Amino acid sequence: MQNSVTPTHCPYCALQCGMNLTPAPDGSVEVTERADFPVNRGALCGKGRTAPEVLSSRVRLTSPLVRSDEGTLVPASWEDALDRIAGALSAVRAEHGPDGVGVFGGGGLTNEKAYTLGKFARVVLGTSQIDYNGRFCMSSAAGAGIKAFGLDRGLPFPLEDIPRTGCVILVGSNPAETMPPSLRYFNELRENGGKLIVVDPRRTRTAEQADLHLAPRPGTDLALALGMLHLVVAEGRVDEEYVRRRTAGWEQARAVAMAHWPEYVERITGVSVPELREAVRMFCEPEAAMVLTARGPEQQSKGTDTVGAWINLCLATGRAGRPLSGYGCLTGQGNGQGGREHGQKADQLPGYRKLDDPAARRHVAEVWGVDPDSLPGPGRSAYELLDALGTDIRALLLMGSNPVVSAPRAAHIEERIRSLDFLAVCDVVLSETAALADVVLPVTQWAEETGTTTNLEGRVLLRRQALTPPEGVRSDLYVLHELAARFGVEKGFPVDPEEVFEELRRASAGGPADYSGITYRRLAEENGVFWPCPAPDEAGSDLAEGEDAVLDAPPADDPAGEAPAGLITAPAVHPGTPRLFLDRFATPDGRARFVPVPHRPSAEEPDEEYPVLLTTGRVVSQYQSGAQTRRVEELNNAAPGPFVELHPRLAARLGAAEGDPVAVVSRRGRAVAPARITTAIRPDTVFMPFHWPGAGRANTLTNPALDPTSRMPEFKVCAVRLEAVASGRVTGD
Ligand code: SF4
């Protein structure tokens, strides 16, 4: 393994860029271009390029830590640390029952880890109290996708389709900062004559490149989609034949849209009627078009409905389930997609099965060798679970997450974490949350272990181990294996990721996210496989390998999916499914569902006391809670701390100059950061990135109001007031 080139993938975002890693004799690791991986074709952003810095033992944990009698974290042996965790979790279970123990995972965990964590919670601990930070990321898009299409997969088509469509509406997405190598798809779209529309309250780097930038007031993009749908109807642009043949529920959705006439929508959103008309024209004139959403519309207390309104626009215009057309979600976290498919979500079993479905429970229980009745039911969603810490949840096992920085209403969540009887954290660095733990376990990271992830396209990938982990570091799978053994469960928790994946294949077989036809060997040979990919038996074929079978899915050599289904001959091995819904949607009758979704205000609207809107997001040189990227010198120099982005008019009212400290105050707390004054933001809105802890922690301010379907908190909009720290002036003076 040493000194050889290993093709693998970046540890950070959902693009999962391919890269080559070469360890050098001095212990450093060189990142080089991996041109054979089609998603990024060799391009990397600064985060990917510098990712090996976090592998260095200079910045990471290399020994278990336990809390001493004096209250400090001190090094300990693995035996001691694991015994303490098992002892504490057992004691809590004995006193408070299985649900007294919570488990919290992360969207960065590999499929194997997410699967094993969910199994560990339900089989070993017997707790229903498990969820993960991916709930904060794209769960509203998942909820809307399931309602409309019967299935949630980030993109129902590969990124390579984008340059060949006619128009893309990017809603609340800023890939120029969040996943820069993906920008080339949008640039190629425009070079080919296609149009790019960006919907964002800020003129972001992505919006600067758009043909049309619509800047609605935060929390009003649902109304914007309704206004566009209204115009689609009024201008006779509905694809009546498609609506009749492939959808259900149009009349109710139409009635809601007709109540949102353009002038009314202009008053709600601030987007003018001519801009709305221009957007409709750009979207409807080409033969094919797409809508892609990201955290902007999704992280709202009405996120599922907001995404649903954009899906309705696609359905009414016949832009879903057709070649080069469709709705998709640009998933954020590295394994945001796979992480939500294999059982670390409160309501799910592997294969994207529902925990409250008796048939799903039977299938998974059989794979696990347990009684279906022994599996607990659905538990609390991520915020609700964190909010219950120290009340009926007395102990928490946390893997790959840093909620002290990333959870909404973060000061309250920090307090809840501090009130636990016992906290165990597995991480690579001493994050702000790990620093509060009773036991911290140092675990391997991406380049030191093998595992699979599923990128935003639904492409399952093999991340290969490229180097030997430092002394003292063990894998998350080892941790779960050892803890299970301490609870008397000797079998079913292997340390070898491929062994876990083989079981995951069986557990997912027949489920919506069916991985049963995927093997490590295929992943290595084919550079990834799109799910669903049933094993030959699951695909309805009992042919021997090498014989031909008739498949529903378009084969890899028919990228536009234009060959009629049912006439495709292919080898007995399922080719995977790059494009979904081309013949039918995943609903019982094969039709997509319109969901009537009227506009409603955000949970918190501005008032006299809190007259300004706050929206939060990311910057190019930091990733999520910053636990890793804040430890990389180059990234830290480029983005050293938080800031408050505000319009010159708001700054003038405050008397704040560029760089002056500004306090942002919400009903949940106060954060202070330097002013960054720009006309690129609406005058009624301020923006803060959320990557930092401490005084400038944006999530001190954010509102945990939850979407009723996805239980996604409303990170993207809340009411605040501003105070100029130097002069003491506040907004509204
Ligand atoms: Fe890594 Fe995402 Fe950057 Fe690609 S775009 S290098 S996956 S952080």
Boltz pocket constraint, residues with backbone or C-beta under 6 A from the ligand:
constraints:
  - pocket:
      binder: B
      contacts: [[A, 10], [A, 11], [A, 12], [A, 13], [A, 14], [A, 15], [A, 16], [A, 17], [A, 40], [A, 43], [A, 44], [A, 45], [A, 46], [A, 47], [A, 48], [A, 49], [A, 178], [A, 179], [A, 180], [A, 181], [A, 182]]
      max_distance: 6.0
